Amino acid sequence: MHAVILGAGISGLASAYYLRQQHPDWKLTLLEKDSRVGGKIHTVVQDGYLFEFGPRSIRPKGAGVHVIELAQELGLESEILLPEAVAKKRYLYLNGKLTKVPNHPLKLLLSPAAQGWWQAMRRDWSVKAGPRPDESVEAFCLRHFGRTVTENLIDPFMTGIRCGDMSRLSVQASLPSFSRLEAQYGSLIKGFFKERSRSTSVDRKNAVYQADLISFKHGLGQLVQALTDRLASKLKINTAVQKIEKNQGGFCLMLSTQQTLECDLIISTIPSHQLSGIVMDMAPALASALQKILYAPIAVVSLAYAKKAHDYQGFGYLVPHKEGQDILGVSWNEQSFRQHAPADSNVLSVMIGGPRFKNFHVYRENNFIDMALKAARTHMGITQKPAIQQCRILTHALPQYNLGHNQIVQDIRRHTPKNFYVLGNFIDGVGIPDIVRNAKNFCAQLKVDNVSAPQDKMLEPVHS
């Protein structure tokens, strides 16, 4: 049995790792079109500063447990970093200034960041239980909380986590727990409290499981490197797949190296827009479904200041769209993980872009750096010149789980050929915990009988 995995981002690496565990006798080939593995995870170290140009941390709760277990299996448990205490503090840029978001419910009610929260609570409490048709995150939250809370709190949360436009994002695809709670309890607040009181989660005394977020001593790239080391003999970099055809025994892949590769089974973890072109001739209906998934662009600007440049303490801040700013938010990186920067320095990650950013494609790195410097100056009062300034532009940063997304995923599954499987961050979750969980569960469910298992059964969504 020869299995080929397309893509060596975290989804492809995790899939290869777990597939080799489940089927150690199989021949396995992992193909990556670039010279660098890790996909969106991109850690860079320069002059003692650690920059993350993709995800900056992992939430260990929920599906994050699978990431911790993977790290333990890879011998990285002692390399896990816990966040500084100040990282619990979060801010919003509201009404032209940074406003702290209290982490205690009672204090939140009195905060400018939660203006209108009393009315929102009464509104939410009156919602009747029962299933509803899918709707946008904005429409859903307006029904439950009203405009002020939706614009001030929900909007920056969705741009910060999903890089999305809440007026387009599907609540059933993007926030499935919200839809479930409404169907069962009506009120989200009522549902949160009831389910919290009934929680029977496993008691994990290890501080890692209780943390709000984690990283590694050498950044998230350390997890990628550990997986790469385990899979080195299976990995082929600088090898793009240009076309896939069916043959009598399985598939034939045409490679950018002018070679062909035959296999029995394919697992694709590459972005949907890349896969659509590869399978266009073999499976046009699948290619058509893949093309319907949109991606948001984002530019990540890293600014390193050799001396203390501001007095704020916390994880960082998000910016509601109504504020009319260039940026989506800022992370104060050294305040989350002190080990990632020299003493007494400040490191900012500034996020710019998203689906509402007009004409993103016309801007260059220097333009985004100027926007980041302007935000640092006007939002935080920073006048110091950064010792290092870098920018990474991702034209296809995050898939958008917009209205109709669940139907698109169903179409992808229905039109995928036998012995061909589609994973990745455009199905069942965009975060690293979701991706690792999905890869692990997929490989555990892959029971081979005459090459493959029933596809519909294997690719059912798994939610933690």
N, C-alpha and C positions, 0 to 999 in steps of 0.2 A: 504494500500500500504506500503510495507516494502522495503526500499532502503538501500543497503550496499555499503559503500565506502571503497576501499582498499587503505591503506596508509595514515598516518597522517603527511606527509610533508606539505609544504606550499600549494601544489596543492590540497591535500586531505582536509586540514583544510578549505581552501577557498571554495572548492566545497561543503563541508558540511554546511558551513555558509550560502552560497547563496541558496543552495537547501532548507534549512529550512526556509529561507525568502520566497521563491516561493511556497513552499508546507508545511506549518506549521502543517497540519493535518497528514502528512506521519509519519510512524515509520522510524527512521533513526539510523543506526549503523555504526560507524567509527572504523575500525580495524587497529591496528598498531602492527607490529611484535616485535618491540623493546620496551624498557622501557622508552625511550626518544622520544618525538615528535619533529617535525620541519624538519626532513629529513636533507638536506644539510645545512640548517641554524643551526649553532651550536655556540652559544655565551657562553663564559666562563669568569667569573670574579675571579681574584685572587690578593690579596694584593693591591687592588686599581687599578689594570690594567684590562681592558676589551679586551679580545681576541675574534676575529671572525675566526673560523676555516672553514667557508664556505663563502658565499657572505659577503662583508664588508659594502656595501652601496647600495642604490637604486637610480636610475636615475628617477627623478619625471616627466620629460617631456615625451610626447608620451603616451605609455601605462602606464607609471608610475602614471598618473592621477588616475587610478583605485586603486592603492595602497594608495594614499593620501586619497581618498574618503573612502576606507575601514578603514584606521586609524581613520578618523573622526567619522565614525559610531561606532567604538569600544571605543571612548572616549580618543584617543591617540593624538589628535591634539596638545595639549600643551606639549607632550613628544617628538615631532619631533625636531631633531637637524639639524641645517644648518651648512655647512662646513666652515672652516676657509678660509679666502681670499687666503692664500698661496696655498691652494689645487688646484687652477687653474693651477699651474705650473706643467709641466710634463717633464720627462727626458727619454732619450734612452741611453743604453750602446752601444756606437759605437766606433770602432777602439780603444778599450781598455780603454775607459774613459766615464764618464757620460756627456751627452750633452743635454742641455736644448732645448725643443721643443717650439719655440715661439707660442703664441696663437693669434698673429696678422698675417693675410695673407702676408702682405708686408715683415714683419720681417722673416716670415717662408722662403720666397724665398732666403734670404741671409744666412740662417742657415746651418751649416754642416749637421744637421739632415735631411735637404731636398735637399741634393746634387743631382743634375740632375733634379730638379723640373721644370726648364724652358723647357727643352727638353720634359719632361713628359706632360706639359701643351699643347705643340704643338702637341704631339702625340695624346693626348686625344681629342683635338679639331677636329682632322681629321677623327675620327671614324664616320661612317655613321649610321643613325638611322635605326632601324628595329629589329625584334625579332631574336634570335639566339638559337641554341640548347644549352642545359646545358653544362657547362664546369667547370673546377676547378677555385677556387678563384685566384690561381696563374696565370693560363692561361689567365683569364679575365683581371687581372690587368697588366700583361705583355703587352697585346694588347693596353691597355689604357695609361699606365704610364712608361713602360720600366722596366728593371731589377733593377736599383739602387733604385728607389722609392719603388718598390714592395718588395725588400728584406729589405730595411731600415725602412719602415713605415708600409706597409700592413702586412708583416709577424709577427712582434711583436704585432700588433693590434689583429690579429686573434689568436695568442697564448694566449694573455692576456685576451681576451674577451671570446673566444670559447675553449681555451685550445686545439686548433686544428692544423692540418698540412694543410697549404694552398694549397698544391699540391693535396690533397684529398678532401677538403671541396667543396661542391657544391655551386656555386655562387647563383643559383636560390633558394636554400633552406637556405643558411647561410646569404646571402645579397640580399634578393629579391628586395629591393629598387634599387640596382645597376642595376639589369637586367631590371627593369621597366624603369629606366631613360635612359638606352642605347636604349631600343626599341623605346622610344618616341623622344629622342633628339640626340642620338648618343653619344655625349660628356657628360660625367658625370658632368664636371665642368659647362658646359652650363645649364644642367638640374638643378643642385643645385641652381644656381643663379636665373633661371627663376621661379622655384617653391618657392624659398624664397620670391621673390618679389610679388608672387600671394598669399602668405599665408594669410588665413583669420581665423587663430586660435582664440579661445575665449580669450579675454583680462582678464588675471588673475593677479591682482595686488598683491595678497598674495606672499610674498617672497619665500614661500615654492615651489610654482609652477615655479618660475624663477631660482631656484637653480640648480647647475650642479649635485648635489647628496645630499641625505639626509640619516640620520639614526635616532635612538631613544636614549633617555638618557641612557637606559639600553641595548642598542644594538638591533640588528634585532631580537634577541630572545624575546624582549618585544612584538613584533607583534605576534609571535607564542604563547606566554603566554596569550595574550588577547583573541585570537581565542580559545585557549584551555579552558579558563575559561568559555566562552560562550557555549562550546560544551561538557563540562565535563560529563554530563549525557548520552551522546551518544557515548563516547569514550571507547574503550577497548584496553588497551596496553598489551604487552607481548602475543599477540594473532596473530599468523601467519596463513595464509590460505595455506593449503598444496595441496588441490585439489578442483576443482569445477566440479559439474555434473549438467546436466539439469534434472529437474523433471517436472511433469505435469503442475504445476503452475508457474514455474520460474526456480530457481536454488537452489542447496544444496551445501553448503560449508563445507568441512572437515577441522577442525581447529586443531592447535597444542595442544590445551587443551583437546584433545580427544572428543570434542563435535562436533555437526553438527549445522548448522545455515541455515534456509530456508529463501528465500527472493524472491521478484518479479523482482527486478532491481538491477544491479551492475554497479558501476562506479569505474573503476580501475585508480589509480594515481601512482601506484608503478612502479619502473624501468622496462623497457621492458624485460631485461634478467631474472628478477624474475617472471614476469607475464607469460612468455613463458612456464616455467616448470609447473605452476599451471593449465594452460589450455591445456596442451599437449594432454590429452585424450579426452577432450570435443571438442576442436577445433584445430586439428593438423595444418591446413593451417594458422590459426592465429598465432600459436606458431612458425611456420617456419618463418613467416614474422617478428615477434618480434625479433627472434634470429639474424637477419641481421643487426640490429642496434648495432654499436660498441660504446664503452665508452673509454674515455681517463683517465688514472690514474693520480693522483696528490698528492703530499705531501705538506702540509701547515706547515711551521715552524714559530712559533712566538718567537721573541726575545725581551725581555724587559730590558732596561738599566736604572738604577736608576738615573744616572746623564747624562747630555748631552753627546752624543757619536759621533755626527757628526754635520756639519754645513749646510747641504743641507736643502733647504726649498721647499716643494711641495708635491704633491700627492704620488710620487714615480717614478719608472722607469721600463721600459720593455727592454728585451734583444732579439735582432734579432737572429735567429737560426745560421746565418753565423758567429756569434762571438764565437761559440764553447764553451759556458759556461754551467755549470751544471743547472743553474736556468732559470726560465722563466721571473721573475720580482720580484720587491720588492715594497710593500706599506709602506709609512711612516705614520702609523695610527694616531698618536697623532697630526699630522699636518693637518689632515682632520677634526677630532673631538677631540678638546682639552680636553673635559670632560671625555674622555675614558681612561685617564692616569694621574698619579700624575704630579704635576708641575715640570718642568725642566727635565722630563724624555723623553726617546725615545722608541718607540715600532715599530718593524719591522715585517711585514708578508712577508715571503719569499716563493714563489711558485716554486715548482720543479716537473718535470714530463712531461706529455703530450704524444701524440702518437709516437713521435720521440725519446723518452727517452728509450734507450736500456736496457733490463733486469731489468725493474723497480721492478719486484716482488722479486728480490734477496736482495734488500736493506731493512734495518731496520730503525727504528726511529733515532738511534744514527748516522747512516750513513747520513741521510738527514739533521740532525742538524749540522754535520760537514761541509756539503756542504754549508749550509746557513751561518755558521760562516766564512767560507773561502770567500764567496762572500762579506759579510759585511766588511771583512778585506781588500780584494784586490780591491773592487769596491769603497768603501767609506772611507777606512782608519781607520776603527773602530778597536781599540785594547782593549777596555774595556771589561771585562767579563760580560755577561748578568746576571742580577739578577734572571731572569726566562727564561727558554728555554723549549718550548713544541713543539710537533709534532703530527699532525694527518694525517694518510695515508688513502686516498680514492682510492681504486682500480677501482671503477666505478664512477668517479667524474662527468663527463659531457658527454652526448650523442653527438656523432659526426654526424653532418649533411653532410655526405660525398656524393660523386656523386651517384646518384640513390636514394637519401633519399626520395624525393617526391613520387617516385613510391612505395617505401616501405610503406610510410604512406597510400597511396591509397590502397595497398594490405591489410594493417591492417584494414582499414575501411570496405573493401569489405568482409573480412572473419570474422568480429566480429559478434557473434550471436545476434539475436533479444533481446532487453532489456539489452544488455551488452554494456557499453561505455568505451572508452579508452581515458584518458587525461594524462597529465604529460609533463615533460620538453623535451621529445623526439618528441613532436608534436607541431608545431606552435610557437616555441620560448623557449629558455633555461633560460631566466632571470626571476626574481621575477615579474616584471611588466607584462611580457607576460603571465606568469602562472596565475596570479590573474585575468587579463583580460579574458583569455580563460575560466576559471572556472565561472566567472560572466556571460559571454555571453552564455555559454553552458546551465547553469541553467535557464537563462531567456528564452531560445529557447525551453526548454524541455516542450512540450505541450503533456500531456498524453491523449491518446485515446486507450482504451483497453491495458493499461500499458505503451506503449511507442510511441514515435514519429518516423517518418521516419529518419533512422540513417544518410543517406547520406546528408540530408539537415542540420541536427543538427551539424555535425562535419566538415562543411566547414571551412577552415582556415579564421581567422579574423585578418587582419593586420591593425595596427594603422597608 
